[in-house]
Amino acid sequence: MSMDYPSLAEAEARDAADPLYAWRNRFTLPEGVIYLDGNSLGALPTATRALMRDATDRQWGEGLIRSWNDADWIGAPRRVGDKIATLIRAAPGEVIVCDSVTVNLYKLMGAILAARPGQGRTILTESGNFPTDLHVAAGIAAQHGLVLDACQRGEIADRIGPDTALIVLTHVHYKTGERFDIAAVQALADTHDVPLIWDLSHSAGAVPLNMAADAARFAVGCGYKYLNGGPGAPAFLYVAGEALEFLGSPIQGWMGHAAPFAMTDDYAPAPGIERFLAGTPPMLSLLALEGGVDLMLEADRDALWTKSQALFNFLIQLMAARCPQLELITPARADLRGSHASFAHPQAWPINRALIDAGVIGDFRAPNVLRLGLTPLYLGFADLWHAVDRLAAIMDEGRWQRSEYSAPTRVT
């Protein structure tokens, strides 16, 4: 064993000294499972069980329709939005919780383009971005008679110019974990007077964000990853206050009306961020998300990021010593990455399947990436030690070569 390879005792000592270690007791995690996929679906907060019982038994079961007022269901999208605004350092009234990232991205793109007709012919984004972002951008481009320019990350700065109508970028790349410098890219876009939408799906709750200080004006993000809102949790949409006055949502639903219960035929948008609401909010999912957000607000965000960095460094040290066959493709510098680590290997799919069967849940991203999420609230250093130990055994024994781990027909 290499001298620079940490022992299990060292990992356990780091856990014992970790001020966040006790937080793992506030999550429901299966016995014997090491969960490294919280960047895809966050773990279940223990308190969410009671929240859901109250939401179903008392608020819905007893309150029935009255709970729209008595339990403030009607105010939940804005209420939870304001809480997320605190996490991303935006102002109250600049974030609303609604729909999905896909729908919110469509709404924001359509709203911005409608407010700036004839200003530019291209929508600029990163090739290899998360598919839904590319699909929505391609659809919007076709609807508005624009051209989608999807280029490599290193070419983006040079592509911004007078012909650019809109830029859509994911802050932390879903596959590689690479992170943009929001302030720097935003300043460049502002120099060219080009609106820029950020996708914060792998950022919110994971890395430091300060939308106000970075002068970011538009963003979307999901609630089921690091915010632990549950599968399919509602997403959020952010618009800086100064930009709200000139935007109107392209999906004019009744909840985005200035007076939804007036039931008028004509549409008048709500005066603030609520204009981006569309249909009736999914209350059970929204209340589950609120529980996850409340948990994140209670935690020390600086301590979370400090531990995320420590977990990353510990993991790559373990991987370099025990699993050198897997190539790290995530930037090692903390300011250039998010809170997951990705490794390339031609057989990443069967390796990941074998790893799951060994009780370590990571995930695979086509064509060749094993992705391991680092969630500081419920992941410890000993977890990583055991995970890499099991992975090393899989690699050494060639377990991934078994027939049951053949190539996937569908990847979830």
Number of C-alpha atoms within 10 A of each C-alpha: 8 7 7 9 15 15 14 16 11 14 18 16 13 16 18 14 9 14 13 19 17 13 15 17 12 16 17 15 16 10 7 9 15 22 24 25 21 26 27 21 20 24 28 21 23 16 15 23 14 13 16 17 13 14 21 15 13 14 20 18 13 13 16 13 13 13 17 16 11 12 16 13 20 16 14 20 24 20 19 23 26 21 22 30 22 17 21 21 17 25 18 18 18 24 32 29 33 28 22 19 23 18 17 25 26 20 22 24 25 21 18 22 20 16 12 14 10 12 15 17 18 22 24 23 25 21 15 15 21 15 12 13 20 19 14 17 28 17 14 21 20 12 10 14 11 19 18 21 20 21 15 12 15 9 11 18 11 7 16 21 16 13 16 23 24 25 23 23 25 24 23 27 24 23 22 22 23 25 22 20 13 19 16 12 17 21 15 15 19 14 11 13 16 20 20 24 24 22 24 24 27 26 27 23 25 25 24 17 19 16 22 14 11 16 16 23 21 24 26 26 25 28 32 25 27 29 30 29 28 22 17 16 26 25 24 26 30 30 25 21 16 9 12 18 11 11 21 23 23 16 19 18 17 21 20 25 23 16 14 15 9 8 10 11 6 6 15 16 22 18 13 18 27 23 23 32 27 19 14 13 19 14 17 16 18 23 22 27 26 27 25 25 23 15 18 22 16 8 13 11 17 11 15 21 20 13 23 24 23 16 22 22 16 17 19 21 15 22 24 14 16 21 19 13 14 19 16 20 17 23 16 15 11 19 14 14 23 31 29 28 27 25 21 20 15 13 18 23 24 22 24 25 21 24 24 17 11 17 17 25 21 21 25 23 18 10 12 15 25 28 29 26 26 28 26 25 23 24 23 24 25 19 20 26 22 16 24 21 16 18 24 20 15 19 19 12 10 12 16 22 15 10 9 10 16 14 13 10 5 5 10 7
